[in-house]
Amino acid sequence: FASVYRSFEDIKEFGEEIARLQD
């Protein structure tokens, strides 16, 4: 479960990076 949560955190950070680039 911990690895899944870690992956979710990475995806969330990646999404924020994409949003910043699209701004």
N, C-alpha and C positions, 0 to 999 in steps of 0.2 A: 504493500500500500504506500509505503514511504516513497518508493521510486515513482509511482504514479503521481503522487502529490508534487514531487520535484519536477516532473515533466510538465505538470500543469503550471507551475510557477515559471518555468522557462518559456512556455508558450505565451503566458500573460506578458512577460517582459518583451518577448519578440513582437507581440501585437502592439505594445506601446511604442516600440521602435518604429514599426511600420506607420503607425498613426502620426508619429513625429515627422517622418519623411514626407508623408502625404500632405502635411499642413502647408 
